[in-house]
Amino acid sequence: MKKRIWMMAMVLAAGFAMSASAEETTEVTTEAATEADAEASAADAVRVGSLKGPTSMGLVSLMQKAKDGETKEAYDFTMVTAADELLGKVISGDLDIALVPANVASVLYNKTEGGVQVIDINTLGVLYVVENGDSVQSVADLKGKTLYLTGKGTTPDYVIQYLLSANGLTTEDVTLEYKSEPTEVVAALAEDTAAIGLLPQPFVTTAMAQNENLRVALDLTAEWDATQEAGGSRLVTGVTIARTDFIEENEDAVKDFLAEHEESAAFTNENPEQAAEWIAELEIVAKAPIAQKAIPACNITYIDGTEMKDALGGYLSVLYDLEPTSIGGALPADDFYYGVE
């Protein structure tokens, strides 16, 4: 863990943007239920941006309700495949709320000098170690093995390095073989039955559907939790941020969104069959059966307040210790966390 890995400040968390073409952008605009209210509603709509992946999977019920005019607020939803698209729209004021990778939220907070606040955690860990056999039962079992993963100097890299260190190992004990994208890791697993891979959902479910011999060896969210004491940090993949000026001018709308976001995340977890149909319709995941199988492992959640601060603050501290630039060079101050006194 002494090795320093330098990276771009706007590093993206893996596991997002998982099932769409690179340049594809989908916009979903919802207006009021009646024509009389439509024009005013469009002008007053809360503009929400998200990435195609688990974070948007937790939004689909809210999207459907907004489309049917059943929400407290009017919403204009935009889904993209790259986090930097969202960052530019937040900075320019074209988005009010955005669902982004956890470390990117901190980068943006530092870049804008407090111009955004995190309002909830929407996704916990989506990373899993998979293999063809049953040689890996614990992180310690990775010793002497080669692990295929994506993104040197990105979140999956930092997470596995932290867990190796927490279990008494270093990168000298485990060979980390980096690939440019998850599909290359899947290909490596298909070509070499002895290969071990680190993949995000829903790629894990997709890979297992293609190769019945694959098994989930380690859930990195559970492994992270095992290193923490009660009330410690969590493995946080995605958070929801809002512009600070938008919060100050529209706090009721923010509170409405939070309540409706919580309901939507719960719907996805409790009604995976229906949610999967909407997820496929929006092309977040290619096929509904794959989405339905992936939902339980995507750790879609809703966490706010003090619990949010404890979970996220601890996670960002781990990343800061590994590489300060991964979170924008400094830990966010207390004003980063909305709703925490």
Salt bridges, closest charged atoms under 4 A:
GLU24 OE2 - LYS52 NZ 3.33
ASP96 OD1 - ARG47 NH2 2.73
ASP96 OD1 - ARG243 NH1 2.89
ASP120 OD2 - HIS261 ND1 2.84
GLU131 OE2 - ARG215 NH1 2.72
ASP225 OD1 - ARG234 NE 3.36
ASP245 OD1 - ARG243 NE 3.00
GLU263 OE1 - LYS65 NZ 3.91
ASP334 OD1 - LYS309 NZ 2.98
